[in-house]
Amino acid sequence: MKIVILSDTHVKKHNDKIFKFLDNISKDTDMIIHAGDYVSSSVVSKLREHKNFVGVWGNNDKGYIRDLLKEKMIISVEGYNIGLYHGHGNNKNTLESAYNQFSGDKVDIIVFGHSHQPLILTKNKILMINPGSPSYKRREPWYSYVILEIQDRKINVQLKFFN
């Protein structure tokens, strides 16, 4: 299974650029995961066109987006439990906020965003994935997203950077 992982699109206007990006990456993808901060409901609508879109809302998502999506969820993919949470909270550290959200849950992978800083690491045997942002890089040098492939209980994670 090939999964594209996104977060922090923060689209307010000029949706055509992100829509073209989403169309391109979804062509050979089995699932799209978005870890929140879409900002525009049109991005959620575009992602919902993909047959296997899963997402949570972020702290900058309001109204319709929060009504449509959950704040936190756990999905099962190819025998792995994947926790999704944006990463916002009272902790100063986004990684800790995301990790702590699943302290009472059995998860193998946690997907989060919020910091706009791409990251792949393990914490206490849990794979932590932050894809950064494909459209709002802040102080990062590149836009980014993640490809997660799971096949025969093997995991391949690739961080993709672009200008």
Sequence and secondary structure as in RCSB ss.txt:
>XXXX:A:sequence
MKIVILSDTHVKKHNDKIFKFLDNISKDTDMIIHAGDYVSSSVVSKLREHKNFVGVWGNNDKGYIRDLLKEKMII
SVEGYNIGLYHGHGNNKNTLESAYNQFSGDKVDIIVFGHSHQPLILTKNKILMINPGSPSYKRREPWYSYVILEI
QDRKINVQLKFFN
>XXXX:A:secstr
 EEEEE      S HHHHHHHHHHHTTT SEEEE S   SHHHHHHHHTSTTEEEB  TT  HHHHHHSBSEEEE
EETTEEEEEE   SSSS HHHHHHHHTTTS  SEEE  SS   EEEEETTEEEEE   SS  TTSSSEEEEEEEE
ETTEEEEEEEEE 
